Amino acid sequence: MSTIQMPVPDAGIIAQKPQIVAALQAVLPADAVISDPAETRAYECDALTAYRCPPLAVVLPRTTEEVAAAMRICHDMGVPVVPRGAGTSLAGGALPTADSVVIATLRLREVLEIDTSNRFVRVQTGVTNLSVSGELAPLGFFYAPDPSSQLACTIAGNIAMNSGGAHCLKYGVTTNNLLGVRMVLASGEIVEIGGPLPGAAGLDLLGLICGSEGQLGIVTEATLRILPRPEGARPMLIGFDSAEVAGECVARIIRSGLLPVAIEYMDDVCLRAVEGFARAGYPDCAAVLIVEVEGSEAEIAEQTERIRAIAAALHPVEFRSSRNDDESLAIWKGRKSAFGAMGRLGDYLCLDGTVPVSKLPFTLRRIGELSREHGLEVANVFHAGDGNMHPLILFDANKPGDLERAEAFGRDILRLCVEVGGCLTGEHGVGIEKRDLMSAQYGPDDMAIQMEVKSALDPRWLLNPAKVFPLDASQPWREGTAR
Amino acid sequence: MSTIQMPVPDAGIIAQKPQIVAALQAVLPADAVISDPAETRAYECDALTAYRCPPLAVVLPRTTEEVAAAMRICHDMGVPVVPRGAGTSLAGGALPTADSVVIATLRLREVLEIDTSNRFVRVQTGVTNLSVSGELAPLGFFYAPDPSSQLACTIAGNIAMNSGGAHCLKYGVTTNNLLGVRMVLASGEIVEIGGPLPGAAGLDLLGLICGSEGQLGIVTEATLRILPRPEGARPMLIGFDSAEVAGECVARIIRSGLLPVAIEYMDDVCLRAVEGFARAGYPDCAAVLIVEVEGSEAEIAEQTERIRAIAAALHPVEFRSSRNDDESLAIWKGRKSAFGAMGRLGDYLCLDGTVPVSKLPFTLRRIGELSREHGLEVANVFHAGDGNMHPLILFDANKPGDLERAEAFGRDILRLCVEVGGCLTGEHGVGIEKRDLMSAQYGPDDMAIQMEVKSALDPRWLLNPAKVFPLDASQPWREGTAR
């Protein structure tokens, strides 16, 4: 089994299950509290399916006030709370513990306000990422962050993990597009942070909330910055016979001052899987870049020419620029199906780390060496423009020891990211997956001030407590409390 | 005199001055500690000159370690610390109290690293804002935030106040361009937050630090995002015979989806002052907009045409687009000298609040009405594109009661900003100026969680304690501590 240590659940809380469920049922609608083990099983894991644990109960509120009522009860009874969006976390961010109540935002689905004059939308956070842009499309606007899971994932989860996506190179990730939140604290108190305008008087808590992985509160409403849709956008596909040279091409595009909307990278392992699955007509080579530019026809043409010249100096095996919408769809088709295609090859661990773009060539070479050392194949498909890598480590879950080897390989890759000046996570969060690697990124003092801030907002460490911070570092913080 | 209540200095600390100075001198170079009242007087105020108070002592460190040494002593002896950049704060952010030690970052002037491949620069925070872009200019890059005081103000102060500037409409304010900091906490501990890459594992403390007005620590090094210089930029000048119609023009430009680099607004009072001072050749009308667009020649021409069409529908009295660099300079000349020109008219209070751009016409009309009610003239010159207003209230400091009337007028304007959905501050910070208005923006719970976060990083409330939070709200927080 896995090498990640799970916290020991509090038997005293588990023994109190009937009282906890009764207290929740007393303040919430009948269909909002799930406690039957046959039903709570649906919430035993998120998209990091290697880890599973059914929670004590699940709460599915429809309003901020219902979230607050549930939180107050958990707070008063000392029950850990695991916030959950759509459960698409790849880092185990929504993984429950046996002594926890899952509070999910799925039913908070209202779009509350659309204001194109002041460029914001206000939604309940159970709406899916894609449906926000869906609402805005008829008005000529869109919401920029676009995680691969955007059909399913919710704005609540996007905020918790500071989600990104292919188009974040130009428009930034969630934190750059979040203007305000309504949030329920661990105590059940409801607070408003930020608003339709950027900026704040006093301490700017918004950036702190974004990416806090459900450890500071549950965000029930969000005000999001929206953008007018560009006149047009057009991708190009560039194939190279060397991963390093493809990485160099990314670094040169960024250095040139061009700002494409997206620069996506796929290596040969991924390309073969995609061709077998989606038949996108990609070239058979070591690495492919998809670079998308946008603007007026003239702007698109000018940027395409500049990128063609940068690529040409590196002798690509193929350069294909889209001339119309059909060709654009064809170029994107394989990339969009990459994760599905990889899933057909077998089990994989999807990693998430960032490196400086100038270090992409070196990092790609080292990942290849590590793959040979660990004896496991790796596929690279990621947002190259901002150095946000997603190596997929292939393994066989039915083969004893394979998951542990994949995890060890994954740890080496993430340590490599930190060593070259990068970060443990780009957009998936730390969750439980990277919890024990936090000390590779932070010294004890740097981690301590994060935990002090967490303690300020959640003094009893009831919110998603087994995540983000190594258990041996965060455990003492909880000992001094009422739990 | 002023209506703002100053905290009562701690006589016990003042009595200990010789011991405090001796302790500082023991760990710092001789020229780094100033305690002679004739010399500390230079630090008795910042650009909000209506408030003055010489500090107990001033420390001028050259390294992070010297800052840490000074902080440790102040912490151990319970002495409040007032961090100071260049002292250009318009909100009294660097105003000392009689029992405080000022720690200034002025001598931390090294540029540590420039990396155009990964688009960042790392500097000590005593460098001036303008000198950062100055270093980058030969390489074809620039640092985006450009406060009016950029010749003098330091990066430390920019971070403390989350400074903006005319070009922030397109590129965002300091928080959107800050990647990492090295910071000394109240305890003297040195921490690293963020780094060359955006994003963080665990809690993102960077957004919290930015705009924290020296209340969480002293930032001694900063990693800043840099941008390639655009191909070209060109302003246009649009004159209207009504302030409201000018405001409507701003709202329509934003709503159209265009994203100019800057939209600046000047009203008739300001225009007359500027003409008398700089002879910029501005039209004699109720309001002038300066709109700057950038990109290639074709992009500039296209955007200029679209803005011309939007303005034409509102019947401007003048539309002048620059055809060359000389004309560009002429259009900017008056705006850049506006604050100097206003200073020649007499004393003024420079306010800073934000409103949704769609509310600009209404807000401008109400400010005119308030001006008549309070019997004081007001000039409006501000960053209209992001709704960041800077009304200048004219008064006579030698006329008894005039400052108080100006302050009362100012409070009404800022309350108006909050009422229409805006914020107390856009880029100057709360400081001491807007401290007592925080409750107009925040409920007690919203303010309490800010103070809890402040307490987590500065449990004794030693860092810039008389600022940001109303004295009656923050005082109890300090009573329970060792001070």
Interface residues (C-beta under 8 A of the other chain):
Chain A: D115 T116 S117 N118 R119 G140 N162 G172 V173 T175 N176 L185 E189 I190 V191 E192 I193 G195 P196 L197 P198 G199 A200 A201 G202 L203 D204 L205 L206 G207 L208 C210 G211 S212 Q215 L216 P228 R229 A251 I254 R255 S256 G257 G295 S296 A298 E299 E302 T354 V355 P356 V357 S358 D386 G387 G421 G422 C423 L424 T425 G426 E427 V430 K434 M438 Q441 Y442 G443 D445 D446 M447 I449 Q450 E452 V453 K454 S455 A456 L457 V468 F469
Chain B: D115 T116 S117 N118 R119 G140 N162 G172 V173 T175 N176 L185 E189 I190 V191 E192 I193 G195 P196 L197 P198 G199 A200 A201 G202 L203 D204 L205 L206 G207 L208 C210 G211 S212 Q215 L216 P228 R229 A251 I254 R255 S256 G257 G295 S296 A298 E299 E302 T354 V355 P356 V357 S358 D386 G387 G421 G422 C423 L424 T425 G426 E427 V430 K434 M438 Q441 Y442 G443 D445 D446 M447 I449 Q450 E452 V453 K454 S455 A456 L457 V468 F469
